[in-house]
Amino acid sequence: MSLSLDRPLLLVGAGKMGSALLSGWLADGLSPGSVMVRDPSPSPDMKMLVAEAGIAINFPIEQIAARNPSVVVVAVKPQMMASVLPELKPLAGPDTLFLSIAAGTTLDVFSGLLGPDARIVRSMPNTPASVGRGITVACAGPRVSDAQKALAEQLLGAVGEVGWVEDEALIDAVTAISGSGPAYVFYLVECLAAGGEALGLAPALAMQLARATVSGAGEMLHRSGEPAATLRKNVTSPGGTTAAALEVLMGEEAMASLLLRAVTAARDRSRDLARPGA
């Protein structure tokens, strides 16, 4: 379904995630004329994107307010919120959705800086959004309408899958799994490649094997629809080489417990960062 809006969209923040979202929206058919971008220092990718598409950038807030945007997507760094959100307060009202993709900035912080009339959806995307394979989990504030929630899902869905939680506190767990998760996968590739080198493979070949194996397995998981456990068992012959490796990985105090410790640490740090002065 082509993406269209009855009133303009304002994108605040023109970094990598903002660029990924805008690319996805344009690919989904959103008219460049219905997009405005606000960022004093847009990334090189965003500069190129807005120039090619002919998108307006850095209009004064008064001119933006006159166009009455249907949605304001806030994609700035969390530490910039205290200065950016008060500038956007004139746009807050029941007919305008604020969609946040900033880590650690709670719905209460948004409400405090934008005012009680603001309609806010908080979301946590991840970096594979840059290749259209992201996963974003969102949480809607109490005043968000069903239509605004559907709009948020459509906008976030332009760069991958979308899920929802009702309890905002669970966003910290989402951050630990999917927000930080790509780094865990990249580290797995590093470790597999290092293991290959330790077994005598040339470094370049070891890394080629590790990259192709992890990305290929991920694509199988994406396409098959089968549970991960089923796919694992399909690869594992009783008494074979894979079973020997899994006996180590699945042993006591092995991968499952280590990953649980890792994601718990990430969850706890996400909670810390949401506190003032963190």
GIGIWO-V719761 format. One line per field, one symbol per residue. ss: DSSP state (H for helix, E for strand, C for the rest). psi: psi as a letter, one per 20 degrees, with the letter a starting at -180 (. if undefined). burial: 1 if it has 16 or more other ideal C-beta (glycine too) atoms within 10 Angstrom, else 0. Layout:
ss=???
psi=???
burial=???
This chain:
ss=CCCCCCCCEEEECCCHHHHHHHHHHHHCCCCHHHEEEECCCCCHHHHHHHHHHCCEECCCHHHHHHCCCCEEEECCCHHHHHHHHHHHHHHCECCEEEEECCCCCCHHHHHHHHCCCCEEEEEECCHHHHHCCEEEEEEECCCCCHHHHHHHHHHHHHHEEEEECCCHHHHHHHHHHHHCHHHHHHHHHHHHHHHHHHCCCCHHHHHHHHHHHHHHHHHHHHHHCCCHHHHHHHHCCCCCHHHHHHHHHCCCCCHHHHHHHHHHHHHHHHHHHCCCCC
psi=pqpqqirrppooolbghgggggggghhjjpphijpqpophmqrgggggghghilpqplqqhhhghhimqhqooolrqhiighhgghhihiiprhipppopkpqiorhhgghhhhriipopppqnrrhihijjkrpppqpprhjprhhhghgghgghiijbqprqqhohhihhhgghfhgihhhgghhgggggghggghjiqqgggghgggghgghghhhghghhiqqhhghghhioppjagghgghhghjrpkcgghghggghgggghhggghiqpj.
burial=00101001111111101111111111010110011111100110111011001011100000011000111111110000100110010011000111111111111011101100011111111111110001111111100100011011111111110100100000111111111110000000100110010000100001101100010000000000000000000000000000000100000000000000001001101110010000
